Amino acid sequence: MNNMPTFDEIRHAILRDTLSLNPEADVSSDSDHYIRASSLASCAVGQYAHQAWILRQFFPDTADTAYLERHCSLHGLKRKNATYATGVATVNGVADAQIKAGLQIKCDELFFTVRDDARIGAEGTAHIQIISSEAGTRYDVADMAAQFMSAPAGVASELQIIKTTGGTDAETDTELLLRLLELLRRPPAGGNQYDYKNWALSVDGVTSAYVYPLRRGLGTVDIVITSAGDVPSDDIVQKVQDYIDAMRPVTAKNSFVIKPNVTLVDINVAVKLSGVTLITVTNDIKTALAEYFDSIQPGDAVVMSQIEAVISNIAGVVDRKLTIPNANLIPDMLHKVEWFRLGKVTVTAGVTE
């Protein structure tokens, strides 16, 4: 169906056949034969288009949403749902003041709910557990001021959200297709490392998974998961753990689902510029470094020369001198699974030897 004829080509073929049957037939643009051929060609184009659409549904990588889900259902896959963000907020107030679960919190245009009862401590503060009112990545926030919709007695209406994680959007067609293709290319194999990865990725809220076989000895498997490019919530970790425990082979000694330990990497660099302002270059460097660190997986090292190359490729940067970090960063994989993420970026003008 890649060579589907056009409307004009189909009409021309009909008129050609008409002439072959009756060489004296009038096939000019205002003739009955021409009008009839145009009508038939219009119908034929629609039929060709429908056949091409049917053919696309045969293959998951070209199928429409509904048929992609049908392909996935045949292999036991379903689209992952959006998940709620959870986290911690700091509240001030009078000692022993009570904060009840269910209280509403407003943060800009976002709304959260207090998950558990809490009490203001003797020092006048309390850490409360909160959950987003809706699912989605936009509820993953950090260091944000918020307010109680109706503050209880003895509790300040203003509070500070320390961080919320675990909020993810519903799985896109592209993400669902990638999981299906991974399953087709690497079918279940009795519990190898790809099975553990696919099991983890099938749980709502998990956007990437990394498997480390034998990290704690024979018969052990560690699975590190992330959620929307960040650390997952405890709820997501527990759901993945429960699912893998139900799916893993009975002969497996132990499997452990863990969060990566984030280490923020500050970048200090001096640059020599040509034809651009420091403000423009600073923004470009921050964007480029963010893309570089987004490509770093838990357990990956940070290589100085790669950071320097990222900065050198920015338009207008003639020279650069990286002062922080001053050496390659090697992740700690013995006591934790370290994940290097971008911290504060400081760019100054002028390069000194």
C-alpha positions in Angstrom: 0.0 0.0 0.0 3.0 2.3 -0.1 2.3 3.0 -3.8 -1.3 4.0 -3.4 -2.5 5.7 -6.6 -3.7 9.3 -6.5 -7.2 10.5 -7.4 -5.9 11.8 -10.8 -4.1 8.5 -11.6 -7.2 6.4 -10.8 -9.4 8.6 -13.0 -6.9 8.5 -15.8 -6.8 4.7 -15.6 -10.7 4.6 -15.8 -10.7 6.9 -18.8 -8.0 4.9 -20.5 -10.0 1.7 -20.1 -13.1 3.5 -21.4 -11.1 4.4 -24.5 -9.8 0.9 -24.9 -13.3 -0.4 -25.1 -14.7 2.4 -27.2 -12.0 4.5 -29.0 -14.7 7.0 -30.1 -15.9 7.7 -26.6 -15.9 11.3 -25.4 -13.6 11.6 -22.4 -13.2 15.3 -22.3 -13.5 17.2 -19.0 -17.1 18.1 -19.5 -18.2 14.6 -20.8 -20.4 12.1 -19.0 -17.5 9.6 -19.0 -15.3 12.1 -17.3 -17.9 12.8 -14.6 -18.5 9.1 -14.0 -14.8 8.4 -13.9 -14.3 11.2 -11.3 -17.0 9.7 -9.1 -15.5 6.2 -9.3 -12.0 7.6 -8.6 -13.3 9.4 -5.5 -14.7 6.1 -4.1 -11.6 4.2 -5.0 -9.3 6.7 -3.2 -11.4 6.2 -0.1 -11.1 2.5 -0.3 -7.3 2.6 -0.8 -7.0 4.9 2.2 -9.1 2.6 4.4 -7.0 -0.4 3.3 -3.8 1.5 4.1 -5.2 2.3 7.6 -6.1 -1.3 8.2 -2.5 -2.3 7.2 -1.1 0.2 9.8 -3.1 -1.5 12.5 -1.5 -4.8 11.9 1.8 -3.6 13.3 2.1 -2.1 16.8 4.6 0.6 15.8 2.2 2.1 13.3 -1.1 1.3 15.0 -3.5 3.9 16.4 -4.0 4.2 20.2 -6.9 1.7 20.5 -5.2 -1.0 18.4 -1.9 -0.4 20.1 -3.6 -1.2 23.4 -5.1 -4.3 21.8 -1.6 -5.5 20.7 -0.4 -4.9 24.2 -3.3 -6.7 25.9 -2.4 -9.8 23.9 1.0 -9.8 25.7 -0.4 -8.9 29.1 0.6 -5.2 29.0 -1.6 -2.4 30.0 -1.1 1.4 29.9 0.3 2.7 33.2 -1.9 5.2 35.0 -0.9 8.6 36.3 0.2 8.6 40.0 -0.1 11.0 42.9 2.8 12.9 44.3 3.6 12.5 48.0 6.1 14.3 50.2 6.7 16.3 53.4 5.9 19.8 54.4 7.1 21.9 57.4 4.4 23.5 59.6 4.9 26.1 62.4 2.6 26.6 65.4 1.9 26.3 69.1 3.3 23.2 70.8 0.8 20.3 70.9 -1.5 21.9 68.3 -3.2 19.2 66.3 -3.2 18.8 62.5 -5.8 16.4 61.3 -5.6 14.3 58.2 -7.6 15.6 55.3 -6.8 19.3 55.6 -6.4 21.0 52.3 -3.2 22.8 51.2 -2.9 25.3 48.4 0.4 25.9 46.6 0.1 28.3 43.7 -2.5 26.6 41.5 -1.8 23.1 43.0 -3.7 21.5 45.9 -2.5 18.9 48.4 -4.0 17.0 51.3 -2.6 16.1 54.7 -2.2 12.3 54.8 -1.8 11.6 58.5 -2.6 13.2 61.8 0.3 15.3 63.2 1.1 17.4 66.2 3.3 20.5 66.6 6.4 19.6 68.6 7.8 21.4 71.6 10.1 23.4 69.2 7.1 24.8 67.5 7.4 22.9 64.2 6.1 19.7 62.7 6.8 17.7 59.5 3.5 16.5 57.9 3.0 13.9 55.2 1.0 15.3 52.2 -0.4 13.9 48.9 -1.4 15.7 45.8 -5.1 16.2 45.1 -4.6 15.1 41.5 -2.2 12.8 39.7 0.6 14.2 37.4 4.2 15.3 37.2 3.3 18.9 37.8 2.7 18.1 41.5 6.4 17.1 41.9 7.6 20.3 43.6 10.4 21.3 46.0 11.0 24.2 48.4 7.6 25.8 47.7 5.6 28.1 50.0 2.0 27.0 50.6 -1.0 27.8 52.7 -3.6 25.8 54.6 -7.1 26.4 53.1 -8.4 26.4 56.7 -5.6 26.3 59.3 -6.5 24.6 62.6 -6.2 26.4 65.9 -2.7 27.1 67.0 -1.2 26.3 63.6 0.2 29.0 61.2 -1.6 29.2 57.9 1.7 29.5 56.0 3.8 26.3 55.5 6.7 25.1 53.4 6.6 22.1 51.1 10.0 20.5 51.4 9.6 18.1 48.4 7.0 15.9 46.8 7.9 13.1 44.5 6.2 10.2 42.7 3.8 12.2 40.6 3.7 10.9 37.0 1.5 11.4 34.0 -0.3 8.6 32.2 1.9 6.5 30.0 2.1 7.8 26.4 1.6 5.7 23.3 5.4 6.0 22.7 6.3 4.7 26.1 3.7 1.9 25.9 5.1 0.9 22.5 8.7 0.8 23.8 7.6 -1.6 26.6 5.9 -3.8 24.1 8.9 -3.9 21.8 11.2 -4.7 24.7 8.9 -7.6 25.6 8.9 -8.9 22.0 12.6 -8.6 21.7 13.4 -10.0 25.1 10.5 -12.4 26.0 10.2 -13.7 29.6 13.2 -15.9 30.4 12.6 -17.4 33.8 13.8 -14.4 35.8 16.8 -12.9 34.1 17.7 -9.3 34.6 15.5 -8.1 31.8 12.5 -9.8 33.4 13.1 -7.8 36.6 13.4 -4.6 34.6 10.1 -5.3 32.7 8.3 -6.2 35.9 9.4 -2.9 37.5 8.5 -0.8 34.5 4.9 -2.3 34.4 4.1 -0.7 37.8 2.3 2.7 37.8 4.7 5.6 38.6 8.0 3.8 37.4 9.6 5.5 34.4 13.0 3.8 34.5 14.5 0.8 36.2 18.1 -0.5 36.5 18.9 -4.0 37.6 22.1 -5.0 39.4 22.3 -8.8 39.7 24.4 -10.3 42.5 25.1 -6.9 44.1 24.7 -8.3 47.6 25.9 -11.9 46.8 24.7 -15.0 45.1 20.9 -15.2 44.5 20.3 -11.5 45.1 19.0 -8.9 42.7 18.8 -5.1 43.3 16.4 -3.0 41.3 16.8 0.7 41.3 13.8 2.7 40.1 13.2 6.3 39.2 10.0 8.3 38.8 9.6 11.1 36.2 13.4 11.7 36.3 13.5 11.9 40.1 13.5 9.7 43.2 10.2 7.7 43.5 7.9 7.9 46.5 7.9 5.2 49.2 4.4 4.1 47.9 5.8 3.4 44.5 8.8 1.5 45.8 6.6 -0.7 48.0 4.2 -1.4 45.0 7.2 -2.5 42.9 8.6 -4.6 45.7 5.3 -6.4 46.2 4.8 -7.0 42.4 8.3 -8.4 41.9 8.0 -10.6 45.0 4.9 -12.1 43.4 6.5 -12.5 40.0 10.1 -13.6 40.7 11.2 -17.2 40.6 10.9 -19.1 43.9 14.5 -20.1 43.6 15.7 -16.4 43.8 17.1 -15.8 47.2 16.3 -12.1 47.5 15.2 -9.2 45.4 15.4 -5.6 46.8 13.7 -2.5 45.2 15.5 0.6 46.2 15.7 4.3 45.5 18.9 5.9 44.2 20.7 8.2 46.5 20.9 11.6 44.9 24.1 13.6 45.1 23.9 17.1 43.7 26.9 18.2 41.7 27.7 21.9 41.7 29.4 23.3 38.6 31.7 26.3 38.7 33.2 27.4 35.4 35.0 30.5 34.1 34.5 31.2 30.4 36.0 33.5 27.7 33.3 34.8 25.4 33.0 36.2 21.9 29.9 38.0 20.5 27.5 36.9 23.3 26.6 38.2 26.8 27.4 36.3 30.0 23.7 36.1 30.8 22.9 34.4 27.5 25.8 32.0 27.8 24.9 31.2 31.4 21.4 30.2 30.4 22.7 28.1 27.5 25.2 26.3 29.7 22.6 25.5 32.4 20.3 24.1 29.7 23.1 22.0 28.1 24.3 20.7 31.5 20.7 19.8 32.5 20.4 17.7 29.3 23.8 16.1 30.1 22.9 15.2 33.7 19.5 13.9 32.5 21.4 11.3 30.5 23.3 10.1 33.6 21.8 6.9 35.1 22.1 5.8 38.7 25.5 4.3 39.1 27.1 6.3 36.3 30.2 8.4 36.8 30.5 12.1 36.0 33.4 12.7 33.7 35.1 16.1 33.7 36.1 16.0 30.1 32.5 15.4 29.1 31.3 18.4 31.1 34.0 20.6 29.5 32.9 19.4 26.1 29.3 20.3 26.8 30.4 23.8 27.8 32.8 24.2 24.9 30.0 23.4 22.4 28.0 26.4 23.5 27.9 29.1 20.9 30.1 32.1 21.9 32.3 30.2 24.3 35.9 30.6 23.2 37.6 29.0 26.2 36.6 27.6 29.6 38.2 26.6 32.8 36.3 24.1 35.1 37.1 24.5 38.8 34.3 22.5 40.3 34.3 19.5 40.1 38.1 19.2 39.8 38.1 15.5 39.1 35.9 12.7 37.8 33.1 11.7 40.2 32.8 7.9 40.8 29.5 6.7 42.3 29.4 4.8 45.6 27.9 1.4 44.7 29.0 -0.4 47.8 26.9 1.3 50.5 24.3 2.8 48.2 23.4 3.4 44.5 24.6 6.9 44.0 22.9 9.1 41.4 24.6 12.3 40.3 22.2 15.1 39.5 22.9 18.7 38.6 23.2 21.2 41.4 24.0 24.9 41.4 25.7 26.2 38.2 28.0 29.2 38.6 29.4 30.8 35.4 31.9 33.7 35.6 33.6 35.6 32.8 37.4 35.4 32.3 39.7 32.4 32.1 42.9 32.4 34.2 45.7 30.0 34.0 
